[in-house]
Amino acid sequence: MVNLGKKHICTNKDCGIKFYDLGKKEAICPRCHKEVIEEEEKQIIEKKIRSIIVEEEEKALEEEVSEEISEEEEEKDLLEEEYIEEDLTDFESMDYEEE
């Protein structure tokens, strides 16, 4: 297998591509030719990880809220059905005079 070196992410905000350094000491982006500094690269990776975690937490919270809403709607529907059934039994028990 061919050794492509270490994988990097370009720290230029307009670029941001992923590339391999091909075993060279300096990691230079093949698209924008900016030298990638390891500390900046780590910061970018950490920001991406944090944003992914936040997105996952927001998604889980949205699912939880939607489940609560659906449970509340089910309860309302059941209460409405009970209310309608009670009204029908009252209606059925009434005696009507025929003309």
SEMAR-363730 format. One line per 5 residues: their letters; for each residue x, y, z of C-alpha. Coordinates in nm, 3 decimals. Layout:
<pts>
A> X:Y:Z  ...
</pts>
This chain:
<pts>
MVNLG> 0.000:0.000:0.000  0.121:0.349:-0.085  0.200:0.586:0.201  0.033:0.919:0.129  0.147:1.079:0.452
KKHIC> -0.072:1.255:0.704  -0.421:1.374:0.619  -0.484:1.749:0.663  -0.761:2.006:0.631  -0.683:2.342:0.475
TNKDC> -0.721:2.621:0.732  -0.811:2.882:0.470  -1.178:2.977:0.527  -1.244:2.998:0.154  -1.084:2.660:0.077
GIKFY> -1.117:2.397:0.353  -1.035:2.090:0.140  -0.890:1.770:0.279  -0.557:1.651:0.144  -0.252:1.436:0.224
DLGKK> 0.094:1.588:0.278  0.264:1.306:0.080  0.519:1.265:0.359  0.657:1.620:0.332  0.749:1.822:0.642
EAICP> 0.532:2.119:0.548  0.167:2.064:0.469  0.076:2.297:0.182  -0.275:2.300:0.040  -0.276:2.188:-0.324
RCHKE> -0.570:2.418:-0.409  -0.490:2.754:-0.245  -0.119:2.691:-0.164  -0.158:2.801:0.201  0.068:2.636:0.454
VIEEE> -0.139:2.448:0.708  -0.039:2.513:1.068  -0.112:2.221:1.297  -0.262:2.432:1.578  -0.505:2.605:1.342
EKQII> -0.599:2.270:1.194  -0.673:2.128:1.541  -0.894:2.428:1.620  -1.092:2.378:1.299  -1.138:2.007:1.372
EKKIR> -1.252:2.082:1.728  -1.506:2.339:1.600  -1.646:2.084:1.355  -1.673:1.822:1.628  -1.849:2.068:1.860
SIIVE> -2.093:2.169:1.586  -2.173:1.803:1.513  -2.236:1.737:1.883  -2.462:2.044:1.908  -2.656:1.935:1.598
EEEKA> -2.706:1.587:1.743  -2.824:1.731:2.076  -3.067:1.966:1.898  -3.200:1.679:1.688  -3.251:1.462:1.997
LEEEV> -3.430:1.750:2.172  -3.655:1.808:1.870  -3.744:1.437:1.861  -3.821:1.444:2.233  -4.045:1.749:2.193
SEEIS> -4.226:1.599:1.895  -4.287:1.279:2.094  -4.433:1.483:2.381  -4.655:1.674:2.140  -4.779:1.352:1.977
EEEEE> -4.854:1.205:2.322  -5.050:1.518:2.416  -5.243:1.502:2.088  -5.326:1.136:2.152  -5.457:1.225:2.498
KDLLE> -5.670:1.504:2.351  -5.808:1.269:2.089  -5.897:1.012:2.354  -6.067:1.274:2.569  -6.263:1.401:2.270
EEYIE> -6.372:1.047:2.182  -6.489:0.989:2.541  -6.676:1.318:2.538  -6.844:1.234:2.208  -6.939:0.887:2.332
EDLTD> -7.091:1.039:2.647  -7.292:1.283:2.437  -7.418:1.002:2.213  -7.531:0.792:2.507  -7.724:1.090:2.641
FESMD> -7.877:1.141:2.301  -7.972:0.775:2.260  -8.140:0.757:2.600  -8.382:1.034:2.513  -8.737:0.929:2.428
YEEE> -8.895:1.086:2.126  -9.260:1.123:2.062  -9.378:1.023:1.723  -9.623:1.247:1.548
</pts>
